Amino acid sequence: MSLFQPLPNYQVTSRDKILDLSQPHIMGILNVTPDSFSDGGQFNGVETAVVHCQKMINEGATIIDIGGESTRPNANVVGTSEEINRVVPVVRAIRQHCNDSIWLSIDTSSPEVMQAAFDEGADIWNDVRALKREGAAELAAELDVPIMLMHIRGEPTTMNRLAQYEDVVDDVSTELLSRIDEVTSIGVKREKLIIDPGFGFAKDYEHHCALLSQLSRLQTLDLPMMFGISRKRFLAEVLTKSEVQAVNTTQAVERDPAGTAAGLFALQQGASIIRTHNVAMMQQAVALWSQLSAYRC
């Protein structure tokens, strides 16, 4: 059997737009924060953010994920007003200066931030806390936009202490299913949901290895999947354990080749959206995957 199996035939809608997830999509990361672990401070001005957004679009991104709060372990708490001030002007400027067809995802857990970004043209809500904040699920149902529900335990400040699993794949699947049931009971439409296994959140090295090698088991949830591992510490740990000791693992950007390889493993196991800092590198890999998929037996 060929390794290059077709992606599940999913699609999501937002307003009058349709995102066909039977084909792979690259989600370019746009952090408008001073303290994100990889690129904090590089794009937190409106002009530089728009320039970087256009660069990622030119390189092949079809979704731009805009975040105004770092969720790395022990990151500083960001107030709602500050997060809005970081995110909303960038959304507005992108809608004014970039191609209207680009999908804008907002990486936030705050209903107030999502509402403000939606009013300026945002299309997707990417929530690492899976709509657990007060009023989040109700707003998601009202806005009727695609929702990325991520698996996490606790908060970024407590999650590392909660990384204990019997079977990490089964536990992640069960906990995601529980959250899916909870938000749909509030009124969120199931056909609007996209799952995120939560790489880098409440998982250690062994958990990441098991989850990445058996990601296809999450297809039993029968929902499209977003995969985000770009530049995360797990990749540094992989490189440190390898025999290639010359690899520099202290600089997050040096993990891009490993992250691109991980993205291909995720595609082979049914992930439709690959979230990345390095769109150009991931686009080359996706192009190869797509071409080889045409020759599957």
C-alpha positions as CSV (number, residue, x, y, z in Angstrom):
1,M,0.0,0.0,0.0
2,S,1.3,3.5,-0.9
3,L,2.4,5.8,1.9
4,F,0.7,8.6,0.1
5,Q,-3.0,8.2,0.9
6,P,-5.6,10.9,0.1
7,L,-6.6,13.2,2.8
8,P,-10.1,12.7,4.3
9,N,-12.8,14.6,2.4
10,Y,-13.6,17.5,4.7
11,Q,-14.4,21.1,4.2
12,V,-15.3,24.0,6.5
13,T,-17.1,27.2,5.8
14,S,-16.8,30.8,7.2
15,R,-19.3,33.4,6.0
16,D,-19.4,32.8,2.2
17,K,-16.0,31.1,2.0
18,I,-15.2,27.4,1.7
19,L,-12.0,25.8,2.8
20,D,-11.4,22.4,1.0
21,L,-9.5,20.3,3.4
22,S,-9.3,17.3,1.1
23,Q,-6.1,19.1,-0.1
24,P,-3.3,20.1,2.3
25,H,-3.1,23.7,3.5
26,I,-0.2,25.6,5.1
27,M,-1.0,27.9,8.0
28,G,1.7,30.6,8.4
29,I,2.4,31.8,11.9
30,L,2.2,35.5,12.5
31,N,3.1,36.3,16.2
32,V,2.4,39.9,17.0
33,T,3.9,39.6,20.5
34,P,7.1,40.7,22.2
35,D,7.7,37.3,23.9
36,S,6.9,34.4,21.7
37,F,9.5,31.7,22.0
38,S,10.7,31.7,18.3
39,D,10.1,35.1,16.8
40,G,8.9,37.4,19.7
41,G,9.1,41.1,18.7
42,Q,9.9,40.6,15.1
43,F,6.4,41.3,13.7
44,N,4.6,43.2,16.4
45,G,4.4,46.4,14.3
46,V,1.5,46.6,11.9
47,E,3.7,47.4,8.9
48,T,6.2,44.6,9.5
49,A,3.3,42.2,10.2
50,V,1.7,42.9,6.9
51,V,5.0,42.6,5.0
52,H,5.6,39.2,6.7
53,C,2.0,38.1,6.0
54,Q,2.4,38.9,2.3
55,K,5.7,37.1,2.2
56,M,4.0,33.9,3.6
57,I,1.2,34.2,1.1
58,N,3.7,34.5,-1.7
59,E,5.4,31.4,-0.4
60,G,2.2,29.3,-0.4
61,A,0.3,29.9,2.9
62,T,-3.4,29.8,2.5
63,I,-4.1,30.5,6.2
64,I,-2.4,33.1,8.4
65,D,-2.6,32.4,12.1
66,I,-2.4,35.7,14.1
67,G,-1.6,35.5,17.8
68,G,-1.3,38.3,20.3
69,E,-0.5,36.2,23.4
70,S,2.4,33.8,23.9
71,T,1.3,30.4,25.3
72,R,4.9,29.1,25.9
73,P,5.4,27.8,29.4
74,N,5.5,30.6,32.0
75,A,4.7,33.3,29.5
76,N,3.5,36.6,30.8
77,V,-0.3,37.0,31.1
78,V,-1.7,39.4,28.5
79,G,-4.7,41.6,29.3
80,T,-7.7,41.6,26.9
81,S,-7.2,45.2,25.9
82,E,-3.6,44.7,25.1
83,E,-4.3,41.6,23.1
84,I,-6.9,43.4,21.1
85,N,-4.5,46.3,20.5
86,R,-1.9,43.8,19.2
87,V,-4.2,41.7,17.0
88,V,-7.0,43.9,15.6
89,P,-5.0,46.5,13.7
90,V,-3.0,43.7,12.0
91,V,-6.2,42.0,10.9
92,R,-7.6,45.3,9.6
93,A,-4.4,46.1,7.7
94,I,-4.1,42.6,6.2
95,R,-7.7,42.8,4.9
96,Q,-6.8,46.2,3.4
97,H,-3.6,45.3,1.8
98,C,-3.5,41.5,1.1
99,N,-5.5,39.1,-1.1
100,D,-9.1,38.8,0.1
101,S,-9.0,35.0,-0.4
102,I,-6.5,34.5,2.4
103,W,-8.0,32.9,5.5
104,L,-7.2,34.7,8.7
105,S,-7.1,32.6,11.9
106,I,-7.0,34.2,15.3
107,D,-4.9,32.4,17.9
108,T,-6.7,33.5,21.1
109,S,-8.7,32.1,24.0
110,S,-10.5,35.4,24.6
111,P,-14.0,35.8,23.3
112,E,-13.6,39.6,23.3
113,V,-10.5,39.4,21.1
114,M,-12.2,37.0,18.7
115,Q,-15.2,39.2,18.4
116,A,-13.1,42.3,17.7
117,A,-11.0,40.4,15.1
118,F,-14.1,38.8,13.5
119,D,-15.6,42.3,13.1
120,E,-12.5,43.2,11.0
121,G,-12.6,40.1,8.8
122,A,-11.1,37.1,10.7
123,D,-12.3,33.7,9.5
124,I,-11.2,31.0,12.0
125,W,-10.9,30.8,15.8
126,N,-7.8,28.9,16.9
127,D,-8.1,28.3,20.7
128,V,-5.4,26.4,22.6
129,R,-7.8,26.3,25.6
130,A,-10.6,24.7,23.5
131,L,-13.3,27.3,24.3
132,K,-13.0,26.9,28.0
133,R,-13.0,30.5,29.0
134,E,-16.3,32.0,30.0
135,G,-18.6,32.9,27.1
136,A,-16.2,31.4,24.5
137,A,-18.3,28.4,23.3
138,E,-21.4,30.6,23.2
139,L,-19.6,33.2,21.0
140,A,-18.3,30.4,18.8
141,A,-21.8,29.2,18.2
142,E,-23.0,32.7,17.4
143,L,-20.1,33.6,15.0
144,D,-20.5,30.3,13.2
145,V,-16.8,30.2,12.2
146,P,-14.5,27.2,12.0
147,I,-13.0,26.4,15.5
148,M,-9.7,24.8,16.1
149,L,-10.0,22.8,19.4
150,M,-6.6,22.0,20.9
151,H,-5.9,19.3,23.5
152,I,-4.3,20.7,26.6
153,R,-4.4,20.0,30.3
154,G,-4.4,22.9,32.7
155,E,-2.9,26.2,31.6
156,P,0.6,27.0,30.1
157,T,1.8,27.7,33.6
158,T,0.6,24.3,35.0
159,M,0.5,22.0,31.9
160,N,3.9,20.4,32.3
161,R,2.9,19.0,35.7
162,L,-0.1,17.3,34.1
163,A,1.8,15.3,31.5
164,Q,0.8,11.8,32.8
165,Y,-1.0,9.4,30.5
166,E,-2.0,5.7,30.4
167,D,-2.0,5.7,26.6
168,V,-1.3,9.2,25.3
169,V,-3.1,8.7,21.9
170,D,-6.2,7.2,23.6
171,D,-6.2,9.8,26.3
172,V,-5.9,12.7,23.9
173,S,-8.7,11.3,21.7
174,T,-11.0,10.7,24.7
175,E,-10.3,14.2,26.1
176,L,-10.9,15.8,22.7
177,L,-14.1,13.9,22.3
178,S,-15.3,15.1,25.7
179,R,-14.6,18.7,24.7
180,I,-16.3,18.2,21.4
181,D,-19.4,16.9,23.1
182,E,-19.3,19.9,25.6
183,V,-19.1,22.6,23.0
184,T,-21.6,21.1,20.6
185,S,-24.1,20.8,23.5
186,I,-23.8,24.6,23.8
187,G,-24.5,25.2,20.1
188,V,-21.2,24.9,18.2
189,K,-21.8,23.0,15.0
190,R,-19.7,19.8,14.7
191,E,-19.1,20.6,11.1
192,K,-17.2,23.7,12.2
193,L,-14.7,21.9,14.3
194,I,-11.0,21.1,13.5
195,I,-9.0,19.2,16.1
196,D,-5.4,19.9,17.2
197,P,-3.6,17.2,19.1
198,G,-1.7,19.8,21.1
199,F,2.0,19.2,20.5
200,G,4.0,21.1,23.0
201,F,1.2,21.3,25.5
202,A,1.1,19.0,28.6
203,K,3.2,16.3,26.9
204,D,6.8,15.1,27.3
205,Y,9.3,13.7,24.8
206,E,7.9,10.1,24.9
207,H,4.3,11.3,24.6
208,H,5.3,13.4,21.5
209,C,7.0,10.4,19.9
210,A,4.0,8.1,20.5
211,L,1.5,10.7,19.4
212,L,3.3,11.6,16.2
213,S,3.9,8.0,15.2
214,Q,0.2,7.1,15.8
215,L,-1.5,10.3,14.8
216,S,-3.8,8.4,12.3
217,R,-5.6,7.0,15.3
218,L,-7.2,10.4,15.9
219,Q,-9.1,10.0,12.6
220,T,-11.7,8.0,14.6
221,L,-12.9,11.4,15.8
222,D,-14.0,12.0,12.2
223,L,-13.0,15.6,12.1
224,P,-10.3,17.5,10.1
225,M,-7.0,17.9,11.9
226,M,-4.5,20.8,12.3
227,F,-0.9,19.9,13.1
228,G,1.4,22.3,14.8
229,I,4.9,21.4,16.0
230,S,6.9,24.1,14.3
231,R,10.1,24.9,16.2
232,K,8.9,23.4,19.4
233,R,11.2,21.9,22.1
234,F,10.4,18.3,21.2
235,L,12.2,18.8,17.9
236,A,15.3,20.0,19.7
237,E,15.1,17.0,21.9
238,V,15.0,14.7,18.8
239,L,18.0,16.4,17.3
240,T,19.9,16.3,20.6
241,K,19.3,12.5,20.8
242,S,20.4,11.9,17.2
243,E,23.9,11.1,16.2
244,V,24.2,14.5,14.3
245,Q,25.8,16.3,17.3
246,A,26.7,19.3,15.1
247,V,23.0,20.3,14.9
248,N,22.4,23.6,16.8
249,T,19.2,23.0,18.8
250,T,19.4,26.1,20.9
251,Q,18.1,28.3,18.1
252,A,14.5,27.6,17.3
253,V,14.9,28.4,13.6
254,E,17.4,25.5,13.3
255,R,14.6,23.1,14.0
256,D,12.8,23.9,10.7
257,P,14.0,20.8,8.7
258,A,12.9,18.4,11.5
259,G,9.6,20.3,11.8
260,T,9.0,20.0,8.0
261,A,9.7,16.2,8.2
262,A,7.2,16.0,11.0
263,G,4.7,17.9,8.9
264,L,5.0,15.2,6.2
265,F,4.4,12.4,8.7
266,A,1.3,14.3,9.8
267,L,0.0,14.6,6.2
268,Q,0.5,10.9,5.7
269,Q,-1.7,10.3,8.8
270,G,-4.6,12.6,7.8
271,A,-3.7,16.1,9.0
272,S,-5.1,18.7,6.5
273,I,-3.5,21.8,7.9
274,I,0.2,22.2,8.8
275,R,1.0,25.2,11.0
276,T,4.5,26.5,10.4
277,H,6.9,29.4,10.8
278,N,8.8,28.4,7.6
279,V,6.2,28.5,4.9
280,A,8.6,28.2,2.0
281,M,10.3,25.0,3.3
282,M,6.9,23.4,4.2
283,Q,5.5,24.4,0.8
284,Q,8.3,22.5,-1.0
285,A,7.6,19.4,1.1
286,V,3.8,19.6,0.5
287,A,4.4,20.0,-3.2
288,L,6.4,16.8,-3.3
289,W,3.8,15.0,-1.2
290,S,1.1,16.2,-3.5
291,Q,2.9,15.0,-6.6
292,L,3.7,11.6,-5.2
293,S,0.1,11.2,-4.0
294,A,-0.9,11.3,-7.7
295,Y,1.0,8.1,-8.2
296,R,-0.5,6.1,-5.3
297,C,-1.5,2.6,-6.2
